[in-house]
Amino acid sequence: MGKQTMVFKDDIYINQIATVVGPKEGEGPLKNSFDKSYDELYCGESSWELAERKLMSESIDICLQKANKKPEEIDYFLGGDLLNQNITASYVARDKEIPFFGLFNACSTSMESIILAAVLLESGHAEHVMTSVSSHFSTAERQFRYPTEFGGQKPETAMYTVTGAGSAYLSKKTSNIKVEAATVGKVVDYGIVSPFDMGSAMAPAAAHTIETHLRELNRRPEDYDAIVTGDLSRIGTPILKSLLLEQDIDISKVHQDCGVLVYSTDQKVFSGGSGCACSAVVTYGHLFSELKRGTFKRILVVATGALLNPTMVQQKESIPCIAHGVSFEYVE
């Protein structure tokens, strides 16, 4: 459907999901929608990197248990995270021994993995696919900004990386949640250079994907019960709405943002949440629960990703961004 949007002819379903989160997320307004939460960032491990690995591994295990599947029954594992060389997903794949695609599209990797899983299933090259993404506040801070021990001050435009992991098992077996269509994003760069202002950087990519999705499917915002962005939070959200209004698209009545939903206003998270796990745990936990209840019939989840690199940021390069959108439908 156009150059960027695909509608799946075969019925592709989300059969099971699992979410495991850290302490702030477990204390937030969506706490009852997660499968498991930890009360400290180390999650019982000796390092933050091992903690993040544990989050992803446990989310996959819980998802498999719900689906009554063993690792050897899964054809492919599509996984990604924010760390160099995808070390979280790679080490988890080593332990699970499932054929592995390592993915990186920053915080948009959750929807990227869903799109690619659906393509594998519809092509007939797979029957059972597991996707999983993770992020961790302290591992991301150490890699992309400053170690937490440094104690550097941050502006209000900064985000708080969600500590957690979300996994989804997909197949053609009928369930309540159908993967109906997807729009693959293009890289958009509006010249933002600060790693502390990713909401502003990612908003144009989200606007481009939403506009493209609606145009190529000949739809309107009201055709969705919710259009949900991944992690624009309180800074990027008004920019997104303004950019879309310039295209005569008004999403104000149906828009929500995972980075705003995951934390309460009294939690100290600057402008809101971000990270691979942000869109994953909110979508798989909260939004899918609303779909299963029938509160929503169709939602568009547009996960946003800032494709920044510490070396490039230090060289004053701007931050390219991307957004991938997936339309999910409730099935009776």
N, C-alpha and C positions, 0 to 999 in steps of 0.2 A: 504494500500500500504506500506508494511513493518511494523515496530513496531510503528512508530511515525506519519505517514502521512495518512490522510484520503482524499478521493475524494468524493464529495457529489453527489449521484446518482440523487436526486431530485434537481430541480432548486431552489436555495435559492438566494434571491435578497436583496440588500440594496435599500429600497424604498425611504427613506428620511434621511437627515443628518442635523445637526445644530451645529454651533460652536460659542462660546462666549469667548472672550479673554480680557486680561488686557492691560495696557498702552504700554509696550514695544512691545508686539506682535502686537498691533494695529498700531504701528508706523513702523513695520518691512516690509520687501519686500513682504510678503504675505497678507498684510492688506486688500486688496480688495477681498480676498477669504473667509473672516469670516463674519458671519451673524451679529455680534454685538461686539463692543469693548468698554471698559471703559477707562477713562483717568486718573484714580488713583486706587491704589491697594485696597482701602477699598470698592470700588464699591458702595458707598453710605451707607455702613453698619457701625456698631460700632466696629467690630473686623474683623480680617483677616479670621478667621474661618467662620464667617457669610458671608463674601464676597465670599469665595469659595463655600459655600452652594448655594448662589444666582447664581453663574455662572452655576453650574450643573442644578439647577432647571429651570433656564431660557432656557438653551440649550434644555432640554426635552420639555418645553412648545413650543418653536419655532419648534422643530421637529414634535411634535404632530399637530401643526397648519398647517405645510406644508403637512402633511399626511392626514389632515382632519379627525383626530382621537381624541377620548376622552380617558382620562386615564383608564376608566372602560372597554374600548375595548381592552386594552393591556393585554395579558395573563401573561407575566412575565417581570419584570424589573431586568436586570443584571447590577449592578453598583459597582464601586470601586474607591478608591482614595489612597492617601499616608498616611493618618493620622491614629493614633491609633484607633483600633476597627472600621475602616471604617466609622468614624463619619459623614463625608460629605454625603456619599451615604445613610447611615442609616437614617439620619434625613430627607433627601429628600424623601426617600421611605415612611417615616411616613406621609409626607404631600401629596404624590401622591396616596397613598392607592392602589398600584399595588403589587401583589405577588412578593416577592423580594429575589434575590440571591445576597448576598454581596460577592464581589470578591477581592482578594488581590494577585497580582503578581507584585507589584511595578509598574514600568513604562511600563511593558509589558501587563498590564491589558486591554488595549484597544483591542488588538487582541485576548486575552484570552476570553473576553466577546463576541466577534464576533464568535469565534469557538463554544462556548457553545450555543449561540443563534441558530447557524446553526444546531447543533446537536438536539436541542429541536424541531426545525421546521421539520427536516427530519424524526425524530422519530414519528411525528404525535401528540406529546404531547403539541404542541403550534401552533397557527396560526399567532399570532402577538407578536413580542418581541421587547422591547426597551433596548438598551444598553447605558450606559453613564459612563464616567470617568472624573475626574478633578484633578487639582493640583494648587498650589498657591505658589509663590516664598516665601512669608513671613511665611506662615504656615509650609512649608517644612523646611525652615531655622531654625525656632524655634524648630522643633521636631528633626531633624536629625543632625544639626550642632550647631550653636550658634544663640541666638536671634539677630535680626538685630541691636538692640540698643547697643550690645556689640562692634560692629565695628571691629571685628577681621579681620586681613588680610588673603587673600586667595592666593593659588598658581595658576598659569595659567592653571593647569590641572582641576581646579574646573569647575562646570557647573552652569548655571542659570536656576532654575526651572521655567518652563513655567506656567504663570498664565492663566488659561482657563479651558474650559470644552467642550467635544465633545460628541454628542449623535447620535445614529444611530437606525433607525427603520427598522426591517427586517421582511420579510414574503415570501411566495411563489408567490406573485403577480409580474408579469414581470416588470422589470425596466431596465435601461441601465447598471447597475452594478451587476454582478453575483459573488457570493462567490463560487469559483470553487474548491478549495482544501485548506487544512491546515496541518501544521506540528506542533505538540505539542512539546515544548522544554523540555530538561532535565536540571536539575540544574548542573551548571558547576562552579567550584571554582579554580582559578589559584593563590590563596594566596595573593591577594591584600588586604591590611588592611586599607588604607586611604579612608575616606568618601569624600575626595576631589579629588579622581582619579577614578571615576566610569566608565569613558570611557575605561580605561585599564581593569577594572574588568569585564565589560560586553562584550567586544569584543570576547573573546573565546566562550561564550554562543551563540552569533550571528553566529560565524563561524560554530559551531557545527550544529545549526539548518539549516543554508543555505546548508551546505554540505549534511545533511541528506535529506532535501527536494529534492534537485536535484538528489541525488542517488536513493531514493526510488521511484521517479517518472520518472527516466531515462531521465532527462532533462539537459540542459546546460544553462549557464547564458544568452546566446543570445536568448533563448526561451522567455525571458521577455524583455519588453521595459524598465523596471526599476526594480531594486532590491533595496528596500529602508529600511534602518535600522531606528530604533526608535530614539535613542539618544546617539550614540557613540560620536558624535561631532568631533572636530578636533584632539583630542587625540586618541580616540578609532578607528577612521576610518582607518588610515594607519596600525594599528595593525590587524584589521579584514582582510584587503586585503593581508597582509603578511601571516597570518595564512592559508588563503584559497589557496594562491599560493603554499604553502607546500603540498596541496592536489591536485595540478595541476588544480585549479579552479581560473580563472581570471574574476573578476566582475568589473574591473576598467572602462569598457566602459558603464556600465549600473547602477552603484551604485550611490545612493544619500542617504543623511542622514537628517532626520527631524530636528535634533538639529542644523544642519548647515543651512538648508533652512529657518528656522523660523525667524532668525535674520540677520541683515546686518553686514558686517565686522566692521563698525564704531560704532556699539552699544557695550556698555561695558557689555559683558556677558561671560567673560573669554573664555573657550574653546567652548562654545555653549550651546544649550538648552537641558533640560532634563525634567523629570516628566511625570506622566500619561497623561497629556494633550498634551505633545509634539507630540507624534505620532498620537494622535487622531485629533487634530485640523489641523495638516498639511495634514494628509491622507484624512479626511473628507472634508476639505476645498479645498486645492490646488490640491492634487493628484486625487481626484474624479472629480474635474472640468476638469482636463486633460483627464481623461477617457471619460467623457461625450462629450468632444469636439472631441474625436477620436484620439487625439495626442498619447495616449497609447492604446494598445489593451489588454495587460495583464501585471499586475504588481504583484510583491511579496513584501508584507510589513512584515518586521520582527521587531516586537516591542521588545525592550530589557528591562530587569528589574534587578536592583541591590537589592537583598533581604536582605538589611542590617537593623540592629536594633541598636539603640543608646547604649543600655546596652551591647550588644555583642561587639560593636566597642570599648567601654571603657575598655572591658576585653581583647582587642587586638586580637579578633577573626577575621578571614578573611571574605571576603564578597562573599557569594554564589550568583550566577546570573542565569538568565533564559532568553530565547528568544522564542517567539511564532510567527510562520509565517503563513500568509494567502495570497492565490493567488486570486486576483480579475480580472475579465474579463469584457471587454466592450461588450455589447449586442446591436446590431442594433435595 
